């Protein structure tokens, strides 16, 4: 398997499980193309051409030759200088690492190309929950600006100095994880908060991380075990948690329970005000679910070895 093939495969599979559907993504990419064709001079020269086919602004080859043959990859949720040194040392000891696959793009600034291409998905999530589209679009357009800030560019420099190939894949695997959880909820039909928490506890990545004491347990952050779930909002993709403004609109739309990997005090206060529940799906186990599903699908096509590190729990299905 070549690095380029894994990259393209990840984008394609991420689109397959995207809330917008293939038609919605095609429309979004067409809008990006229209924007590009209106540019001229330096703006057109500097345009990131990958945006014309890749709708995920947090998924890129960070460094390395796209034609690199990958037989073994080091996979972690946060890939930083430590993991890069680990890859170099494993290779030195005879366990060649051909690629580092990181999930959180805040550790790999070059894989966070465009916040707008990440957070636009939150519009669809809000509309699905009942927020009018004109409100959702304006709120998210404002919120995008809060994430257009410099990230850590030094980690990729370390990888380049060590001659390592690195890829950052975020929204595609979060899409996988959310798609999987929604399917599990549809199949098992939990009605109460406690039933949903118990269901999350049985997910292999959660159970393994809790047993190893590397993660919190699934937990109701707001609400009790006998409280009815009502309409569920899955706050599990779209790059970042909704801001307080967005979350308030979601609450006003009548959502009964929000499933999140983390919640701020503001989220909790809004949930209490609107008599909502918040259920925590622990962050690293959730990330691991989506990454595992992508890796499983990729390994059906190509034989390669996965070495887990940095809070990633490998589970094969």
NORJOJO-V967435 format. One record per run of one state. SS is the DSSP state (H for helix, E for strand, C for the rest). FROM is the first residue (numbers start at 1). TO is the last residue. If there is no record, write none. Layout:
SS:FROM:TO
SS:FROM:TO
This chain:
C:1:1
E:2:2
H:3:16
C:17:20
H:21:37
C:38:40
H:41:46
C:47:48
H:49:52
C:53:59
E:60:63
C:64:68
E:69:69
C:70:71
E:72:76
C:77:80
H:81:92
C:93:98
E:99:102
C:103:104
H:105:107
C:108:108
H:109:111
C:112:114
H:115:128
C:129:132
H:133:147
C:148:153
H:154:162
C:163:165
E:166:168
C:169:170
H:171:188
C:189:191
E:192:192
H:193:201
C:202:203
H:204:211
C:212:218
E:219:222
C:223:227
E:228:228
C:229:231
E:232:235
C:236:243
H:244:252
C:253:256
E:257:260
C:261:264
H:265:273
C:274:276
E:277:280
C:281:282
H:283:301
C:302:304
E:305:309
C:310:317
